[in-house]
């Protein structure tokens, strides 16, 4: 009976059921994250190819500018970019490069901060390093969205591997792993 099954079916017979369920959940999580990252990178890429405009131009919605100051303060030097269906505010806050997206009505959509290990929150760094102590942190992306937990994408490297780890609240999972070869 077992010999007549295809090889993939034979493998499922020997893999414990709880591992299959965990694999399916991880697959859904990675797929969801990939869609979010693709969407965010598309918006950010469109922003890079647009013209710079000043905050005083009538095309910038007053609501977006007020929200930017409300969230990140007046000390952040902001460059505004007019993009399809909204605006991107590029700025530096606490030595972290930030890009905040606003829709055409001036509502905040998301913010991505990019920075290095030395700018990380100590608790976050300790949490990641406790698991990946043999890896160097090469970069961090902090993604904030209204009403959602902050998500961190931590980029790690060692002599054998390159990994991207997603951290949200107390949950940490590898979303990308490449082997050097």
Secondary structure as GFF3:
##gff-version 3
##sequence-region A 1 181
A	DSSP	three_ten_helix	2	4	.	.	.	ID=ss1
A	DSSP	alpha_helix	7	14	.	.	.	ID=ss2
A	DSSP	alpha_helix	17	48	.	.	.	ID=ss3
A	DSSP	beta_strand	52	53	.	.	.	ID=ss4
A	DSSP	alpha_helix	62	72	.	.	.	ID=ss5
A	DSSP	beta_strand	78	83	.	.	.	ID=ss6
A	DSSP	beta_strand	86	93	.	.	.	ID=ss7
A	DSSP	beta_strand	96	103	.	.	.	ID=ss8
A	DSSP	beta_strand	108	115	.	.	.	ID=ss9
A	DSSP	three_ten_helix	117	119	.	.	.	ID=ss10
A	DSSP	alpha_helix	122	131	.	.	.	ID=ss11
A	DSSP	beta_strand	136	144	.	.	.	ID=ss12
A	DSSP	beta_strand	151	157	.	.	.	ID=ss13
A	DSSP	beta_strand	161	168	.	.	.	ID=ss14
A	DSSP	beta_strand	171	179	.	.	.	ID=ss15
###
